[in-house]
Structure formats: C-alpha cells, structure tokens
Amino acid sequence: MNIPNRPEYLKTQVEVEKLRTLHSELVEVDAFERQIKELFFIDNHAFIGMPKEEVYATTDFENYVATKKDAFIHVYFPWLNTIVRTVDAGDYYRLKTNRNQDLITAAEQKKLHDYKVAVLGMSVGSNIAFVLAQAGISSRIILADFDELDTTNLNRILAGVHQVGLNKTIVAARHIYEDDPFAEVTLLPEGVNEANLEELIKAGEVDCIIEEIDDIPFKIHARLLAMKYKIPVVMVTDNGDGVVLHVERYDLGHDKIWGKPHAYYEQKLADGPMTKEKAGSIIMNDIVGGVHRVDPNMIKSVKRVLARELVSWSQLGSAAILGAVVATYTVKEIALGKGTKRDIRAWISPESVEHGNHTVS
C-alpha cells in the first residue's frame, strides 16, 4: 500500500468524521487542552510559579481558553494511522521553541526558522536533519538520498525495524513531521545530482548545504556549485568515536575545496575514474587530515573492508549523534551571521573532553 509521507491537515469536523469512517482503527490523540495550558503561562507571566490547579480555576484562565477554543487543527499521520488535535502552526512553533529562550532569542529564532537547508545524504545527515528540526531551524528543509533503510543502518540512523526497506528520506521526513507537523520537507528519494541541486539553488530553495554523500566526485561538484552560487557548505565525517567538521564559507568568498585550490580537484576528476584507492586517499589525507588523524580502529575496519572481511566500514551511532550536534550548532552560527572564518576543519572527539581541548585548523 502506498502511504503518504507527509501529514494531512483537517480544518473541519466534516473532514474528521470522514476520516473516522474511512479508518475504523484510527488512533485519536487530543493534545490541544494541554497545549492551551502551556500557552496560558507563556502569555500570562503573572501566573508563573503559582499552583497550576489554582490558576486553572481563575477567570483569567477561563477567558483565555474561550479566546483559543477554535484555534486548533487536526493533523493526520497516515503512516501511524493517528490523528492529533493540536494548536495551529503559529502557536505550535511558539510552544516548540519556548524552551530555547534566551539561548536563542525570538529574533534569532525567526531567522533560523526561515533559513533553508539542504541535507544531502541520510546516514549522518538524517540525524542532522532531525536535530535541526528539534531546534526550530530550517522549517523548509530538503532531504536527499536514493538508498533504502537496512537493519545494519539502525546502529546510527534514528529509525525502527518496522521501517526497514523504506527510502531513507522518507524515514527522516516522517521523524521530522512527528516532531513538527507543520514543517515543509522536500524529498529527493531518487538522490541528488548536479542538475537537481543547481535547480534548487537557482530557485532560492537553498541557503546552506549539509553535504554527507559518500561519492567523492559529487562532493567536489557540489562544492563547485556552492562556490558558483556563494552557498556555505558544512560536512561532518565520522572518525571512530569522534567527527571531523568541515565548514567552507563560499558565501564569504572562499574558493578552495578541503584547503586546496579547486583546480586541483577539477584535475582529479579529469584524470579518469575515481577508483577506491583515489577516493580513499582523498578521504584520509584531504578530508580527515592525514593518517595520524584517523582513529586506529577505523584504519583496521577499512583494511578489512578492502580485504572483503567486512561488508562496509564501521560507523558508530554515538558519532552520528555527535556529528548532528556539531553540524546544527555550525548551521545556527552561519544563519545568524556569526563567525567570519572562511575555512574550518575541526577534530572533535569525546577524548578531547577528557583532555580539556579540541583541535581546529
């Protein structure tokens, strides 16, 4: 059965009744009453700290509820066969981002809400996309990946065994919609290429690229496009328990790829097919920063992959989550106009917490 991958929004009781008729086992959740109670304290600071039951007995609360009685919408999640009565989009966003204050100011939150991010690659990328959504960043987000979820992905992708076989963009989008049913998620389930990426950029749909694609030639082409259209690129590469962060501020005039002239990589592409050996050298030396920077156990894993003793290289869920946190912070800083360094490579690891430092170049 072909199940829609975005919520449906029901504004009338007639639509709700029709849905009930069509789905006899429909699960119904009413979040609205609790949400109104939360909103009351947000909008009426004088009552903060008072016993809640006393507040709910006041005429102020009664009058507030009366003003909000019709400010709801029903959201149907087809993949869950669940309908939720919830506050409308504006109040939902206020609730969802309220606990961000004053770590993120209201003015900053508006900028972050409107900032458009394209997340390319849904391994580490799916975690990044979800953490962005949690933070209220990029209400219009693009997710790209042609691959389907396998059980071996579940050590690092936020998903369940019931989703095995689904396209990874669908898995990620559903997770985002359950967190924010009013998000606008564009899916590229056939994957991303130079043509559709450039089309999205030219249409004004991309303010920042988070590039998590395995294919080295595409990584290069994506940066050449970003350079052409002055789009910042953020990339996180897992490295054992840690990650390597790359920030390339093409929006600020940066004109290199991984610290080298772009002509160097254009020549690499012109020299013929990108073999595993060439790709491995670029990853180890240009991206991670040399063999001395690579986690020793990661090197063992790669050797076993090349010897066909492992199906694919090892990746940890903890590193994927760390990468999501690091990437989200980086996107937040870029979106808010903070930081002017055009080329950053940082090695971030739990070990650096123990030793009280981390390394940046």
N, C-alpha and C positions, 0 to 999 in steps of 0.2 A: 504494500500500500504506500502511495506517495503522500507523505505527511508534510505539510507546510513547515518551513523553517523559521518563520517569524510569527509573533503573536497576532491575534486578531483583536480589534478594538470594538466593543459593542456599547453603543451610546444609549440605546433604548431598551425598555423592558421587553418589547416585542422581539427584538433580536435575541435577548437572553432566553426567552421562552422557546423560541425556535431551536436554539442550540440544545436546550434541555430535551426537546423532543427527538432531535437527531442522535443524541448521545445519552442513552439510558443510564450508563455507568459514569456519568460526568461527576468529577470531584469539584466541589464548590468551597471556596475559601473567602471569608469576609475579613479583609484587613482594614477596612475603612474606619470602623469605630475606634480601633486602637490608634490609627494614624491621626485622627482628629484630636485625640487626647494629646498626642505628641505635639501636634501643631499649635494647640492652645498655649502650651508653655513657651513655645518659640515666639509666639505673637503677643504673649502677655507676661512679661518678665516679672511683674509684681507678685506673681503667684509661685515663682520658682522657690523651691525649698519648703513649701507648705505641704502638709499631708495630702496626698492625692485624693483620697476619698472626700476630704473636706472641700477641696477645690471643685470636684465634680458635682457637689451639692449646691454650688453658688449660682446665682442668676447670671453672673458674667459668663460662666461656662455654658449654661443653658442657652443664652443668647448667641454665643459663638457657634455652638452646634447648629442652631437654627440657620445661621448665615451660611453654613457649609453643607446643609443637608442634601443639596443636589450637586455638590462639587465632586462627583465620583464618576468613574468609568469602569466597565467590566473588561478585563483582559483575559483572553482565552489562549492558553498554551496548547496547541494541537498535539505536540509530542508527549505531553503529560496528561492529556485529556482533562485538564484542570482549568477552571475559570476563577478569577480572583476579582473581587470588588475592591478597588483601590482609589486613592485620591488621584486627581488629574496630573498631567505631566509636570506642570509648574510646581505644585505642592509636593509632588514626589521628589523632584530634584532638590527642593529646599530641605526635605527630611533627610534625603540620602547624603547630602553634603554638609548638614548642620554640624556634625562632629568633626569636620575638617577645620572649622574656625578655631582660633585665628592662625592656625598653622598654614592655612590658605585663606586669604581674605576674600570677601564677597566679590570684589572687583577682579581679583586673580582667578577666582573660580569661574567667573563668566568668560574670561579669556581662555581658560582651559577647556571649558565646555565647547567652545566654538572652534577649537584647534583640531584640524583634520589630520589624522594619522593613517598611514597605510602600513599594515603589518604583513610582511612577505615571508611566508614560511611558518608553519603551525606546530613546530616542536617546542622550542623555547618561545617562539612567537605567540603560541596560544596562551601561555602563562602571562606574557607581557600584555597581550590584549585584554585579558581579564583584570589584571591589576590596574591597568589604565581605566577600565570601566568602573572598578571599585572606587577609584579616586575621583571620579567625575570628570575625567579627562577624555576629550575626543568623543562627543556624543555621536559624531559621524565618523565611523571607522571602517576601513577596508581590510578584509582578511583574504589572503591568497594562499592556496596550496592545492595541488592536484591529488595528493595522497589520501589514502583511507586509513582509519584508525585500526591498528593491530594490538593484540594483547601485550606484545613486547613494548608498546609505547606507553603503557599505563604506569611505568615507573617514573614518568616525568611529565605526562600530559594530564591535566585535570579533567578526567572523564571516568566512565564506568564500563564494566564489561558488557552491559546491555547496549553500548554504543559501538562496539566492535563492528567494523565494516562500513561505518558512516564516513563520509568525507570529513577531513579534519576541520575544514572551515565551518561545516555545519555543527560539529561538536562544540567548537569555540563560540559560534554565534548563539547557540541555544544557552550556553552558560552565561553569556553576557546579557541576553534578554531576560533570563531569570533574575539577574541582579538588577537590571534596569530595563523594564519592559518598553520604555519609550526611546531607547537608543535607536540610532539609524545605522544598520550594519549592511555593508555591501560585500557580497561574497564573490570570489573568483575561484570556484571549485575546479575549474579546468587548469588553474595555475596562472602564473604571471609571466609575461614576456615583455620584450622591449616595446612592442606595439601597444599593448593594452595599458602598460604603465605610463607611456608617454601620453596616451589619450586621456587618462585620468588626471595627469599633471596639467595638461593643457586646458582641461575642463575646470580647473581650480579646485579639484577634489583632494589634493594632497598638499599639506603644509610641512609634513615630515615623513621620512621613510624609515621604518624599522626593518632592516634587511637581515633575514635569518634563513636565507636559501643556501642549500648545500653546493649548488652548481657554481664553480669559480667563474666561468665566462659570464654568466648572468650577473654575478656580483660586480664584475668590472663594468658591464654595460649599464647596470643600474646607477653606478656612481658617475659614469659619463653623462647619463641623462640628468642626474641630480646636479651635476656641475653646470650643465647647459641651462637648466631652469632655476638654478640657485635654491635648491631644496636641501636642508640638512639631512644627513644620514646617521643613524645610530645602529650599532651592531654589537651584540653580546655573543661571545664564543665561550662555550663551557670548557673548563680545563680542570678535570678532576673534581675536587670539591669547590673550586673557585671558578671565576669567569674572567675573561678579558673584555674590557669595554673599549669600543672604538667610537669616537664622535668626530665626524667630518663635516665642518660647517661650511658647506658650499654656498649657503645663504650669505655668508660673510666674505666670500671671495676666495675660499680655499680652492686650490687647483691641483691637489695631489690625491693619490689613492694609496692608502696604507703607508703614507710617508714618502712615497716615491713619485716622480713625475708621471702623469697619466700616459705619456707616450711610451713609457717602459712597458705598461700592461697592454697597451694597444699593439705593441710589437709582439708581446707574448701570444696574443690572440692570432696575430697574422702568421706566426711561426708554425702553425699547424694544430692538430687536435690537442686538446687539454688532457694529457694522459694522467693516470693516477699518481705517477711519480711527480709530474709537474705540479699538479694540484696539491699534493702532499707537501711539497717544498714551499709553495706559497702560504699554505695554512700554517706550517710550522715556523717558517722564518719571517714572513711578512706580516701575518696576522697575529700569531701568538708572540712573536718576537725572538725566536731562536730556540734551539733545543733545550738550552738551560732553563727556559721559562716553562717548558712543558712538564706537566705532572708525570713523574716516572711511571706510575701505573697506567697512565694514558698511553705512553710510548709502548708499554708491553701489550696493551689492548690493540693498538694499531698494528703491531707486528703480527699478532695472532690473526687479525682480520686479513692481512696480506697473505698469511700462510693458510688461509681458509679454515682456521680453527674456531673463529668466531664469525657469526653472521654479519655483525656490524660493530662499529666502535662503541665503546661504553660511554654512557651519559647518565648522570645522577639527577634524580628529581630535586634534591636539595639545591644543586647548582642551577637548575632551571628556574626555581623559585627565586634564588638569589639574583639571577640574571633579570628576572621580571622586575624586582625591586629596583635594581640599579638602572635599568632602562627607563622605568617610569619616572624615577627622580630626574634623570637626564632630560627626558622629554618635557617634564614640568619646567625645568630651568630654561630650556630653549624657548618654550612657548611664552614664558613670562619675560623674556628678553634679558635673562641673567647670564653672565658669562660671555666672554668675547674670545676665548681661546679657540682657534680655528681647527686644531688637530689634537685630539686627545687619545692616548692609549693608556689604559689603567688596568693593572692586575689586582683583582680583588678576591680575597680568599678568607675563609674563617680563620686560617692560620695567622692572617695579618691582625685579626682582633686579639689573638693571644699575645702577639709580639708588639701590639700597640702601633702598627703602622700599615700603610699600603703603598704601592708603588705606582707612580704616574710618569708617563713620558709625553 
